[in-house]
């Protein structure tokens, strides 16, 4: 994990010093603030990756700092440090977007473990956001290229576009109408085969061969594909009982059609 910039906010000197030392040992750059007001000043000037935040402070409390921090950077990870008496406030902080909370006194090892989890979550969120932004841009480009078209897929070395569906070979991901689909590997491969073959019909045996990589008898293939298609439809169809995208062609197989 790359070196991150972390702000520790606590009005207890020993906690600030202990956490600054422990987190610095993990290879991160650490700043500290002794109260909420100092934290607000630093957050307004410096971009941080993670915030360790005490709740019970004056004159500016932790929830106010949390709200300001999240407005500054929605991807900022905030971990609350709280005494048992303010657990309700910590739970409220989770509703306002905190990543997690720890009860004092928590060991430096425990806190460093949560910091690692938080930073990993931040990296994933940023990668996901960047991927969606890239997909949105490419989606618009493909729409301009395809225009109204005839529903056939447009193929590039990395992407396949079929109207509102965009498939990314490199990341094995797909979005439909701008929403990222949560697909298993098998579901992704089945979807890819169907879209690449548009407007042709693929038999169950062809889908097993192309998507799963092996051959079997027609009866077995129909049972295998039927189950996977059922789950795939539940993830992409507005009404799975009346499929719009994945059509069943009686006695022949399946085809992708989004018009």
C-alpha positions in Angstrom: 0.0 0.0 0.0 1.3 3.4 -0.9 2.3 6.0 1.7 -0.8 7.8 3.0 -1.4 11.1 4.8 -3.3 10.7 8.1 -4.6 13.2 10.6 -5.0 12.2 14.3 -7.4 14.5 16.2 -7.6 14.0 20.0 -7.4 16.3 23.0 -5.3 13.8 25.0 -1.6 14.4 24.4 -0.5 10.8 25.2 -3.0 9.4 22.7 -1.8 11.7 19.9 1.9 10.9 20.6 1.3 7.2 20.8 -0.8 7.0 17.6 1.6 9.3 15.7 4.5 7.0 16.5 2.6 3.7 15.8 1.1 4.9 12.5 4.4 6.4 11.4 6.0 3.0 11.9 3.6 1.7 9.3 5.2 4.0 6.8 2.6 6.8 6.7 2.9 10.5 7.1 1.0 11.6 10.3 -0.2 15.1 11.4 -2.0 15.7 14.7 -4.5 18.2 16.0 -5.3 18.8 19.7 -8.9 19.9 19.2 -11.7 20.2 16.6 -10.8 23.8 15.7 -7.2 23.0 14.8 -8.5 20.0 12.9 -10.8 22.2 10.8 -8.0 24.5 9.9 -5.8 21.6 8.8 -8.5 19.9 6.9 -9.3 23.1 5.0 -5.6 23.4 3.8 -4.4 19.8 3.5 -5.8 16.8 1.7 -5.8 13.7 3.9 -6.4 10.0 3.2 -7.7 9.0 6.6 -8.8 10.8 9.8 -8.6 9.3 13.3 -11.1 11.4 15.3 -12.0 11.8 18.9 -15.7 12.8 19.4 -15.7 14.6 22.8 -13.9 17.8 22.2 -14.5 21.5 22.7 -15.2 24.1 21.4 -15.7 22.1 18.1 -16.8 18.5 18.7 -16.0 15.5 16.6 -19.3 15.3 14.7 -18.8 18.8 13.4 -15.3 17.9 12.2 -16.7 14.7 10.6 -19.3 16.7 8.6 -16.7 19.2 7.5 -14.2 16.5 6.5 -16.8 14.5 4.5 -17.8 17.7 2.6 -14.2 18.3 1.7 -13.6 14.8 0.5 -16.3 12.1 0.2 -13.6 9.4 -0.1 -11.9 10.4 3.2 -11.9 7.5 5.6 -12.9 8.6 9.1 -12.3 6.3 12.1 -13.9 7.4 15.4 -12.1 7.1 18.7 -14.7 7.2 21.5 -15.2 6.5 25.2 -17.8 4.0 26.2 -20.1 6.8 27.4 -20.3 8.3 23.9 -21.1 5.1 21.9 -24.4 6.6 20.8 -22.5 9.5 19.2 -20.2 7.0 17.5 -23.1 5.1 16.0 -24.5 8.5 14.8 -21.1 9.2 13.3 -21.5 6.0 11.2 -24.7 7.3 9.8 -22.9 10.5 8.8 -20.3 8.5 6.9 -17.6 7.3 9.4 -15.9 4.1 8.3 -15.7 2.6 11.8 -15.4 3.4 15.5 -13.1 2.1 18.3 -13.7 2.3 22.0 -11.0 3.8 24.1 -8.6 2.6 25.3 -7.8 0.7 22.0 -4.3 -0.7 21.6 -2.1 0.9 18.9 -2.0 -2.5 17.2 -5.8 -2.6 16.9 -5.9 1.0 15.6 -3.2 0.4 13.0 -5.1 -2.7 11.8 -8.3 -0.6 11.3 -6.2 2.1 9.6 -4.9 -0.5 7.1 -8.5 -1.7 6.5 -9.7 1.8 6.0 -7.0 2.7 3.6 -7.6 -0.4 1.6 -11.3 0.5 1.4 -10.4 4.0 0.2 -8.2 2.7 -2.6 -10.9 0.3 -3.7 -13.5 3.1 -3.7 -11.3 5.4 -5.7 -10.5 2.7 -8.3 -14.2 2.0 -8.6 -15.1 5.6 -9.0 -12.3 6.1 -11.6 -13.5 3.0 -13.5 -17.1 4.2 -13.6 -15.9 7.6 -14.8 -13.9 6.0 -17.5 -16.9 3.8 -18.5 -19.2 6.8 -18.6 -16.8 8.6 -20.9 -16.5 5.6 -23.2 -20.2 5.0 -23.0 -20.8 8.5 -24.4 -18.2 8.0 -27.1 -19.7 4.7 -28.2 -23.2 6.2 -28.3 -21.9 8.9 -30.7 -20.2 6.2 -32.8 -23.2 3.9 -32.9 -26.0 6.4 -33.0 -29.4 4.6 -33.2 -27.8 1.7 -35.0 -29.4 -1.7 -35.5 -28.7 -3.1 -32.0 -25.5 -4.9 -33.1 -22.6 -4.7 -30.7 -19.7 -2.4 -31.4 -16.4 -4.0 -30.6 -13.0 -2.6 -29.7 -9.9 -4.4 -28.4 -11.0 -3.7 -24.8 -14.7 -2.8 -24.9 -17.9 -4.1 -26.3 -20.8 -1.7 -26.5 -24.4 -2.8 -27.2 -26.6 0.3 -26.7 -26.9 0.7 -22.9 -24.5 -2.2 -22.1 -20.8 -1.7 -21.9 -18.4 -4.6 -21.3 -14.8 -4.1 -20.3 -12.6 -7.1 -21.2 -9.6 -6.0 -19.2 -11.4 -5.6 -15.8 -14.0 -8.3 -16.6 -16.7 -5.8 -15.6 -20.0 -4.6 -17.2 -22.3 -1.7 -16.8 -25.9 -1.4 -17.9 -27.4 2.1 -18.2 -24.4 3.4 -16.2 -24.9 0.9 -13.3 -22.1 -1.5 -12.5 -23.3 -5.1 -12.6 -22.3 -7.5 -9.9 -21.5 -10.6 -11.9 -19.8 -13.9 -11.2 -17.1 -15.0 -13.6 -19.5 -17.5 -15.3 -22.2 -14.9 -15.6 -19.8 -12.4 -17.1 -18.6 -15.0 -19.7 -22.2 -15.9 -20.6 -23.1 -12.3 -21.1 -20.0 -11.7 -23.2 -20.8 -14.6 -25.5 -24.4 -13.5 -26.0 -23.5 -9.9 -26.7 -20.6 -10.8 -29.1 -22.9 -13.1 -31.0 -25.7 -10.5 -31.4 -28.0 -10.9 -33.3 -27.3 -14.6 -33.7 -28.9 -17.2 -31.5 -26.6 -19.4 -29.3 -27.7 -22.9 -28.3 -27.1 -24.0 -24.7 -24.4 -26.3 -25.9 -22.6 -23.4 -27.7 -22.8 -21.3 -24.5 -21.3 -24.0 -22.3 -18.6 -24.5 -24.9 -17.7 -20.8 -25.3 -18.4 -19.5 -21.8 -17.4 -22.4 -19.6 -14.8 -24.0 -21.9 -16.0 -27.6 -22.2 -18.4 -29.7 -24.2 -21.4 -31.8 -23.0 -24.6 -33.3 -24.3 -27.5 -31.0 -25.2 -29.7 -32.1 -22.2 -26.9 -31.4 -19.7 -26.0 -28.1 -21.4 -29.6 -26.9 -21.2 -29.8 -27.7 -17.4 -26.5 -25.9 -16.8 -27.2 -22.8 -18.8 -30.8 -22.5 -17.7 -29.7 -22.1 -14.0 -27.0 -19.4 -14.9 -29.3 -17.5 -17.2 -31.9 -17.4 -14.4 -29.4 -15.7 -12.0 -28.1 -13.4 -14.8 -31.5 -12.2 -15.6 -32.2 -11.4 -11.9 -29.2 -9.0 -12.0 -29.8 -7.2 -15.3 -33.5 -7.5 -16.2 -36.0 -4.8 -15.0 -38.6 -7.6 -14.9 -36.9 -11.1 -14.9 -40.2 -12.8 -15.6 -40.5 -10.8 -18.8 -36.9 -10.6 -20.1 -36.0 -7.6 -22.2 -32.3 -8.3 -22.8 -31.8 -12.1 -22.7 -34.4 -13.7 -24.9 -35.2 -17.4 -24.9 -35.8 -18.7 -28.4 -37.8 -21.9 -28.1 -36.0 -25.1 -29.2 -33.0 -23.0 -30.3 -31.3 -21.3 -27.4 -30.7 -17.7 -26.3 -29.9 -14.3 -27.8 -29.1 -10.8 -26.6 -31.6 -8.2 -27.7 -31.9 -4.8 -26.0 -34.4 -3.1 -28.3 
